[in-house]
Amino acid sequence: MSSCDMHPPPPQGAPTSGRFSFDPVFHGSLGALATGLIVWGLGALLGAPLPFVGVFAAAFSYSALSLFGQMWWGLALAFVVVGVMHRMPREYVAAMLGRGDTFGGIVRATLAGLVLDLCSHGILMVAAKLYERGASLAQIMAFLIASPWNSFSLTLVLVALIGLKWTLLYVVFSAAIALSTGWMVARLVRDNKLPHRTYTVDLPEGYRIWPDLKARLCSFRPTFGFFGAVLKDGWREGQMVLRWIVFGAVLASLIRAGMPDTMFAHWFGPTLAGLALTLLAATVIEVCSEGSAPIAADLLTRAGAPGNGFAFLMAGVATDYTEIMVLRQLTHSWKAAFILPLLSVPQTLVIGYLMNG
């Protein structure tokens, strides 16, 4: 293999058989979605929704289609990013993120989360790949907390919805929570309270990315085969997260069908009770970053509760059951999965309360 070869060795743990295997989470969620669409379609053919069931099925189907319509581009982009990262040497990731047990490494992971332009669901695939490429648990926590709604495009949307001042405050405080949570996780890992990585990537002394990257790029020629392989790798590597995304989307659609978004702005004012209800809603209802921004904006502009808007954005990330299940699958530890909400939610509530004041 030449120094310019862009193709890495076959991935570890890749599927060895194309045989169909029923997944109760993934295929069960698709079955629920299909059932709702069928009932909705029957109601349309009959000229009127079926009593109760048809009305709910119509609302559920509309919510599900709307939700998938919001997140599809983020998921598609995530598959591409994951496919490219699959072909990236682990040394590159380790060099860019730095040592995972240092504050500097956590700062780098937080900055990467702030910059990367993906939705809250797509970011999970990238985080899983970063962990597999050598990032530490502390870096993954900081990356996940900083990422979902801090993408460049969504930040511009928030500026339009709530103004520059509140948007900048939201970004700054989310970065602060990401840094402090990552630092605490690093200390817990160091004290053996959380599991250590099963493997790490040790860089040679004086290692630099650019000379090696330049050598690889010097003879690289893009081909349809290369891009096809990137998409194939991204699809295979992203399926672990996709199953929980589909499950979360179906559950969120069910809740949306029975609980309109406008109820948030009416019920959740700038009080401790409103903040607690916001946390509860963010925990139960899973929406992608594009869906959460308008709700957060309503909490600020219509309910007069900027702290509730911040809490809805942040707690939705920290208590997201999709993220918790993916972290459990990545680390094989329930402690590592639940440490994300246990450390970040109290900080979010304190900052949200101060913003409301």
N, C-alpha and C positions, 0 to 999 in steps of 0.2 A: 504493500500500500504506500503510495507516494505521500509526500508531506502536504500535497494540495488536495488529497482525496476528501470529499465532504461526507462520505458515507461511513458511519460508525459500525461497530460490530452489532450483531443481532441483539435486541433488547432482552434482558433477563425477565423471565416470567411471562413471555409472550404466549398467546394462545397456541396450542399445538393441534387443535382440532376445530373444524368449522361446524361441528355438530350442534344442532339447536338445543338450548338448555333453558327451560322456563324459569324466569326470574319473577317471583311474586311481587316485588316492589315495582319493577319497571313494567312488566307486562300487565300486572294488575291495574296500575295507574292508567296505562293506555286503554285497558278494557273499560274502566270507569269513564274515561273521556269519550270513547266510542259509544257507550251506552247513552250518555247525555246527548250526543249528536243525533243518534238514531231516534230517541224520543222526541227531540226537538223537530227533526225532520217529519216524523209522523204527525205531529201537531200542525206543521205547515201544510202537509198534504190534505189533512182533514179540514183545513180552513180556519182552525182555532186551536189554541193550546189545550192539551189534555188537562182535566181538572187537577190543580195543585202540582202534580208530578210534572206535567208538561210546562207549567209556568216556571217551576224551579229548574227544570232541565234547560229551558231556553236561557234563563239567567246564568246558569252554570256554564253552558256552552259558549255564550257570549263572553263571559269573564275569562274562560280558558283561552279562547281564540285571541282575545285582546292581550292577555298576558304573554302568550307565546309570540304574538305579533310584536310586543315590546322587546322581548329578550332574544329573538332569533339571531339578530346580527351580532350581539355580544357572544352568543354561543358559537356561532360560525367562526368569528374571529378568534375565539379561544381555541378552537380545534386547530386552526392554522398556527397560532403561537405555540401550542403544545407540540405540534408536529415538528416545527422548526427547533424548539428546545430539545426535542428528543435526539436531534442530530448534533446538538451542541455538546462539545466535550465538557465533562463535569468540572474540569479545571477552570473553564471560563466562568462558570457560575460561582465557584468558590472564590476566584480572584475578584470578581465584581462585587460580591456581597461581603467579602472580608471574613474574618473569623466570627463564627456564630456566637461565641461566648463573650464577646466584647461589646461595649456600648457603641463603638464605631460601626461594628457590623450590624447592630440593630438600627442605627441611624440610616445606614445604606438601604436596609430592607424597607424601612418606613418611607424613604424618598422614592424607592421603586414603586411602592404601593400608591403614593400620591400621583405619580406621573403616568402609570400604566392606564390606558384608556379601555377599560372593559367593565361590563356590568357585574353585579355582585355574584351572579351565578357563573359567568365565564371565568371570573378571577379564581374560583376554586380549582379549576383544572390547572391553571398556571401555578398556583400555590402547591398543589400536589406534585407537579413536575419539579418545582424548585426543591421541594423536600427530597424527592428521589435523586436529584442532581447534587445534593450535598448541603443544602441550607439547614440551619439548626431549627429546633422547635421554637426558640425565642424569636428568630427572624420570621418564621412563618406566621406566628401570632401577630407580630408587628405589621407584617405585610397585609394580612387579612383585615385587620382593623383599619388600616390606613387606606385600603384600596377602594372598596366598592363604589361609593358615591363621590369620591374625590377625583374621578377621571376628568380630563381636560374638558371634554364636551359637556359632561353633566355639570361641571362647575359653572360653565357659561349659562346653562339653563337656570341654575340656582341664582346667579346674579340677576337674571331677568325676572325671576319670581320674587326674590326677597331682598334684592339690593346687594351692592358690593360689600358694605360693612358687615352684615350678618353672614354673608358667604365666607368672607375671610376669617371671621371669628369661628365659624363652624370648622373650616379647614385647619386652623391653628390648633384648636382644642382637640380635634380628632387625632392630629399628629402627636400631640402631647400624650393622649391616652395610649396610642400605639407604642410610643417610646417607653412609657412607664410600665405598661403591661409586658412588653418584650423584655425589659430589664428585670422585672420580678420573675418572669418565667426562667430567664437565664440563671438567676440565683437559685431557684428551686431545683433546676436540673443539676447545678453544681453541688447542691447539698443532698443530692440523691432523693429528693422528694418527688421528682418527675423522672420518667425514663430517659436515659441517654440514647442517642442515635445508635442504631446497630452498625453503621459504618459512616466514615467520614472521608473526605477527599483531602489528602495531604499534598500541598504544593511544594515543588522543589524550591530551594532557596533562590531568591532573585527572579522568580518566575514573572514573565510579562506576557500579557495577552496579545498585544499588537504584532510582534514578530511572527508568532504562530498563526494568527488569523490572516496576516498578509500572505503567508506561504500557502495557506489553504485556498484563499481567494484568487491567487495568481492564475490558476488554471481552471477555475470553476466556470462551467458553462451551463446556464439554466436550460433544462429540457422538460418536456411534458412528463417524462418518467420520474424526474426528480420531484416535481410539484405533486404528481399523483402519489408518490411515496410519502411526501409530507402530510398530505390529507389522510392517507391510510393510517399512518402512525398516530396522527392527532385523534382520529376517530377511535382507534383501539385504546389509546392511553386515556381518553376522556370518558370512556363508558362507565368507569367506576363512579364518576361524579354525575354523569347524565341520568342515571337511574334515580338518584335522590332529587335531582332538579325536576324531573317529570313528576315524581311523587309530591314534591312541595308545590309545584304549580297546580296540580289537581286539587290538593287540599286548600290552597289559597283561593282557587276559583270557587270551591264550595262555600267558603266563608264569605267571599265577595258577594255571592248570590244572595246570601241572607243578611249581609251587613254592608250597606252602601258606604263608600268612602266619606260622603258628606257628614255622616254621623260623628266622625272624629272631631271635626271643627266645632260641632254643637256641644258635645259632651266634655271635651278635654280642654278646660281652661287653664290659666297659669296658677294653679294651686297644687298642693301636695297630692290631693286626690286625683286631679287631672294628670299629674305627672305619673302617678302610680298606674292609672288606667292606660296611659300612653305606653308605659313599659309592658303592661299586660297585652295590649293590642299588638305591639311590635313583636312580642314573643310568640303569639298565636298565629298572626297573619304573616305569611311569607310573601313579600313582593320584591320584584327586582328593583335595582336602583332607579331606573327610569320611572317606575310606578311609585316609589317611595318619595321622590322629590316633590311632586305636586301635593301629596298629603302633608308632608312637612311644611311646605309653603302655606297651606291652608291653616295649619296649626299656628303659624306665626302671624299671618295677615288677618285671618278671620276670627281666630280664637284669642289673639293677642298673647300667645304663649311661645316665645322663641325657644325657651328651654325645652318645651315639649317637642317642638320640631327637631331640635338637635337630638333629643333622646330617642325619638322615633327612628331617625337615621342610624344612630349608633347602636341602640339596643336591638334593632332589627338585624344588624350584623352579628353582634355578640351572642344573641340567643337563637340564631338561625339553626334549626335542627338539621338542615342539610350540611352546614359547616361542621356541626358537632359530629354527625355520623361519618363524614369524610375524614375528620381528624381521628376519630376512633379507628377507622379502617387503615389510615396511614400509620398511626403510631402503635396500634394494638393495645391501647390503654384508654380506659374510661376517664382516668384522672387527667390525662393530657387533653382529652376532648372537652371536659367540663371546666377546666381551669380558665378557658377563654371567657365565658360569661361571669365566672366567679370573681375574676380580677377586674374586668373592664366595666361591668354594669354598675358597681358602686361609684366608680369615678364618673361615669356618665350621669348618674342621678345627681351627684353633688354639683357638677358643672351645669346641668340643666336647671336645677333649683336656683343657682346663682344667676343664671341668665334670666329666669323669670322675675327675679327680684329687681 
